[in-house]
Amino acid sequence: MLLEQRSHTKTQSQRQSQLNLDYDLAIVGGGIVGATLACGLKNSNLRVVLIEPQPKTVATSRRQAYALTLQTGRILEGIGVWDEILPKITTFRQISLSDSDHPTVVHFKPEDLGTEALGYVGEHSVILTAMHDFLDSCENVSWLCPAKVVKVNDQPDFAEIELEVEGKTQTLRTQLVIAADGSRSPLRQAAGISTYGWKYWQSCIAMTIKTEKYHNNVAFERFWPSGPMGVLPLPGNRCQVVWTAPHAEAEALKNLDEKAFLQLLEYRTGGLLGRLELESDRYVFPVQLMQSQRYIQHRLALIGDAAHCCHPVGGQGLNMGVRDAGALAQILRQAAQNHEDIGQMRVLKRYQAWRQKENLLILAFTDFLDRMFSGNWLPKVTIRRWGLWSLGKVKPFRYLALRVMTGLFGRSIHPQY
């Protein structure tokens, strides 16, 4: 085994020498998804560089929280970073679904799935800081931060990246470029990869609140005619709220007097959390469904929001990106062990075949939830309330829905790093 590892290292070194490569792969975008991929390649004998346009302190300072699925937790545990994250986030053991003021409430519990929990809620700064600390111990991972990608030149045997670093131009060569640069991905656009999808008629207003009553580690999803509202438990008496509403209404809610806004929010949460206070500013963002026509090109792969975007209902967006990163790390490690050129299409097609179809399923699932659980057209209201009743009473239906929500539906990722 040791002889095989030395032989592989020599092969990688020879390839870098022959092509004058600086790295084996460059990850453009040092957010949670890009950092997950870098963490997943620790001790892989692949030389990795993370290129991030913002200083690390700025990148980690974002005030946002995410629902993390069980599958995401398993991926991060396999990578080795989960032990640092888990004590600082909330583990929730109940999900409550309801339709506006209708008395039917569906409660999902771990015994419905045969697990110890149903998911987690973590703040952006906590997750990304833990990943940055983990990457400090990864000898094969380097940072270029802050640095801006100006251009990528695709060559038969390598990709050449032109960078702007502290006002100076720098060029590096790598076998593979990873686009983890967000939904408006300049790399995707420059590569001519088209997308399809649509913008919703809604925006989301998000904020962190302090609650009078303890949330009891329950994640709430409450559906209103204007759109779904997610309330996610955070450490302490705090919650992250993501409130979906038509664009004009969302802007009005953002600008509403704080006292009036909190009274409305207390009503929308059914008084379950008591008196509420705002801990953060309210911010509004539009939502869209987007899927890239392809996730790969010669010496390029898209992950996370660069490849797809979905409605935040169900909290699937970031989790899809983490699964992209986990799957790609698994494929790249195996390819490197087999002495394959990781930038060639035959390797990248394994990633696309795995993740594109599974992501399409989640996109369809979140789109269905938003459309079915928004509006007050009577036939739609009748169907969705029957659906909630079915989730509460029909065990196979309930089990399947939970498998999808917790990320356990589809091909499992086994990151043994």
C-alpha positions, 0 to 999 in steps of 0.5 A: 500500500505504501509502495502504491502511494509513493508510486502515485505521488511520483506520477503526480509530481512527474505530471506537474513537472512535465506540464509546469502545473502549479496545482491539480485543481483550483476551487474558485469560491471559498464559501461553504460549498467550495470549502467543503470540497477542499476539506474533502480532498485533505490528504488526497495527494492532490494539490488544491488552491482556493481562490476567494475574492473577499478576505476571509474575515469578510467571507465568514461574517455573513449573518445567515443560518441554514438548515442542514440535512442528516446527509450533510452531517454525515458528509461533514463527519466523514470529511472530519470537520463535523466534530468542530461544527456540531457542538455550536449548532442546533440539532432538531428532533421535530419538524412541524408542518401546518397550513396557515390557521388550519388546526391540522399540524403534522409532527415528524419525529426521529422514530418515523425515520429510525434516526436520532435526529431529523436535522440541524441548523447552523450559522454561516459564520460558525460553519465556515470558520470551522472549515477554515480552521480545518483547512489550516491543517491541510498541507495540500490546500493553499489559499489565494485570498483576496484574489479575482479570476480575470480569465480562464484559458482552456488548454488540452492538458491544463487550464490557465487561470489569469488572476488579479491579486492585490492589483497585480496580475498572476497566472497559474496552471491547473488540471481542473477548475471548480466553479463554486462562485455562486448563482451568477457564476462568471465562470459558468457564463464565460464557459458558455454553459446555458441554464434553464428555469424561472424566477418566482413571483416571490421574494424571501425576507430573512432575519434572526429573532430572539424568542420569549419561549424556548423553541424546544429544538423544533423546526417549523414550516408554516404555509400561508397563501402568500408563501411558506414560512420556515422558522429554524431553531438556533442555539439559545432562545433564537431562531432564523426566519425565512418568510416568503411573500410576493415581491411587493409584500416582502419589501413592505414587510422589510420596511414595516415599523418594527413593532407592527412587524413583530406583532404580525410575526407573532401571529404568523408563528401562532404565539408558540414562541411568545414575544419576539425581538429582532436580533438582526436586520431584515433583508430581502432576496428574490428566489429562482429555480435554475438548473445548468444544462450541464455541470461539466466542460473540459477541465471545468466542473460546476458545484453548488449555486453555480450549477443549480438554485432552488426555492428555500422551502424545505431548506435544500439549497445549501445541502444540494451544494454540499452533496455536490462537493462530497460526491465530486471529492469522492470521484476525484480521490478515486480518479487520482488513486487510479492515476487518471487525469482529473480534468478529463471528461471521462472523469467529470462525466461520473460527477454529472451523471451522479448529481445532475439527476438527483438535483433535478428531483430536489428542484422539482420537489421544492417547486411543487411545495412552493406552488402547492402550498401557496395561494388560496384557490379552493381546489389547491387548498383542499389538495394540500390539506389532504396532503398534510393529513396523508403525511400524518396518517400514511406511514409509507408516504410519511417515510418517503417525504422524510427521506427526501427532506433529510437528504437520505433519498438517492445515492449515498455519499461515503466520504472516507477521508 
